[in-house]
Structure formats: C-alpha cells, structure tokens
C-alpha cells in the first residue's frame, strides 16, 4: 500500500511519460505479432495433423492385413497415434492391438510426414522396420515404402527377410546390398 501511494504521488516529466508510452506501444506491437504467430502456428499444426492423418490412414489401410476392421489412423494434437476401428472409435492400444499392428501404424505415420513436406528431399532412415512383422505384412510395408517419393534407407538386422525364399520373392526387387529401397515400376 505504501509503495502504491508513493508511486501515485510521484510526478513524471514529459520526457519520461513519452518514453513509457513509447515502450507501451512497442509491447503492444510485440504482443500483436506474438498473437499472429500463435494463430499461424496453430493453423499450420492443424493442417499438418489433418494431412498426415489422412495419408497415414491411407497407407495403413493398404498395409494392415485386415483393413476391413479399421477405419484408419488419427494423429492427436499432441502427436499421439491412435488407431480407429471401423466405426471410427479409438482402439485401446494395450488391450486390443498387437505390437505388429502398432508398428505398422507408427511407420505409416513416419512415411506420411515426408509426403506432407513434399518440397523437401529428405531421405527416410528406418531402423529395422520389418522386425515385428510377418511375411505378408513385411511385403505390404516394403511396397508402401517404395510408393513414396522420398528415398528410404533401411537398417535390416538379419532375420526371416534374408531366407532365400522370402528375400527372392518380395524384398530383392527393392533392396540392394546397401539397403536402399529403389522405386520400381
């Protein structure tokens, strides 16, 4: 109370009042810029989430074994991946989905990011994306990988994909000795 009374009783000269008014104007301008920046960021984030969700869903439905029981993938505002059942309801990850399906959803999200940023030529580096997938899911994932325009570099830990029958049947046509996926007709 004493401070308020003391400040209230002080008188400022015109120069000080003008300086404070000038600073208040600058603060107002900065707040306006911050407001525009925040609105732009929110709009861009929403657009990013919507487009990435749509592309991730499209890929997921191509890759997943039984696409008829899923509606797609939803990316939340917090960038959490949710899998939707045929009715559009979120499926509980731990209780109702296996790790292979979750991994497919995750890779569909990753693959959809460079598609959103199509103007960039950033390669996708994937560390053993085929590890938890059975042969059919591996084939569908590799087909999805080569369907994107980005270069894909995979680190593959030797596993079933190196069994001659499986390798020759579906992986050899896409992957050379440096583990690069080449887009083919």
C-alpha positions, -999 to 999 in steps of 0.1 A, spaced: 0 0 0 28 24 9 45 17 -25 13 23 -44 8 56 -25 44 66 -31 42 58 -68 9 76 -71 22 108 -56 53 109 -79 52 132 -108 70 124 -141 83 149 -165 70 148 -201 101 131 -214 96 101 -190 59 99 -198 67 98 -235 94 71 -231 69 49 -211 42 55 -237 67 45 -265 76 13 -246 39 5 -241 34 9 -278 63 -14 -286 50 -40 -261 16 -38 -278 31 -43 -312 51 -73 -300 20 -88 -284 2 -84 -317 30 -102 -336 30 -130 -310 -7 -134 -314 -5 -137 -352 24 -161 -348 5 -183 -323 -26 -183 -346 -4 -192 -376 13 -220 -357 -20 -234 -345 -34 -233 -381 -3 -249 -396 -2 -276 -369 -39 -285 -375 -33 -286 -413 -2 -308 -407 -21 -332 -384 -51 -334 -407 -30 -341 -438 -6 -365 -421 -35 -384 -405 -52 -387 -439 -21 -400 -456 -11 -423 -427 -46 -438 -428 -44 -444 -465 -11 -462 -461 -22 -481 -430 -53 -495 -448 -31 -507 -476 -5 -523 -453 -26 -538 -425 -37 -574 -430 -74 -570 -423 -82 -534 -435 -119 -540 -432 -118 -539 -394 -101 -505 -393 -111 -470 -404 -76 -456 -402 -52 -436 -381 -58 -404 -362 -29 -382 -350 -39 -362 -320 -29 -325 -313 -2 -340 -290 11 -361 -320 -1 -394 -304 -10 -421 -329 -45 -436 -325 -59 -465 -345 -96 -462 -353 -120 -492 -356 -144 -495 -385 -169 -472 -365 -142 -445 -361 -137 -452 -324 -102 -452 -309 -90 -488 -302 -72 -493 -269 -36 -498 -278 -25 -521 -250 -56 -542 -246 -68 -546 -282 -38 -543 -306 -8 -564 -311 27 -549 -315 29 -556 -352 -2 -535 -359 11 -507 -337 44 -508 -356 26 -506 -389 7 -476 -377 39 -459 -365 56 -465 -398 26 -452 -417 28 -420 -396 66 -417 -404 60 -424 -441 33 -397 -443 55 -370 -429 78 -366 -459 47 -368 -482 33 -338 -464 66 -319 -468 68 -328 -505 90 -299 -513 118 -314 -493 141 -342 -504 148 -356 -470 156 -393 -470 138 -415 -445 161 -436 -423 144 -466 -408 160 -489 -382 148 -524 -388 112 -516 -397 104 -553 -406 114 -568 -372 79 -575 -357 60 -581 -389 51 -614 -406 59 -621 -442 27 -607 -456 29 -575 -436 66 -571 -445 57 -573 -482 30 -547 -478 53 -524 -458 80 -527 -484 55 -519 -512 43 -489 -493 79 -477 -487 87 -478 -525 54 -460 -533 66 -428 -517 88 -402 -534 113 -400 -506 145 -420 -506 143 -447 -480 173 -461 -462 167 -492 -440 190 -508 -415 180 -545 -416 190 -569 -388 193 -604 -405 161 -623 -399 135 -640 -419 137 -615 -447 171 -630 -456 158 -665 -460 163 -670 -498 126 -679 -505 113 -648 -488 141 -625 -499 138 -635 -536 100 -635 -535 94 -599 -524 124 -580 -510 152 -584 -536 134 -564 -562 135 -533 -539 166 -536 -517 202 -537 -528 233 -545 -507 233 -510 -492 198 -514 -480 183 -487 -502 147 -490 -514 145 -481 -551 112 -472 -566 104 -496 -594 76 -499 -619 
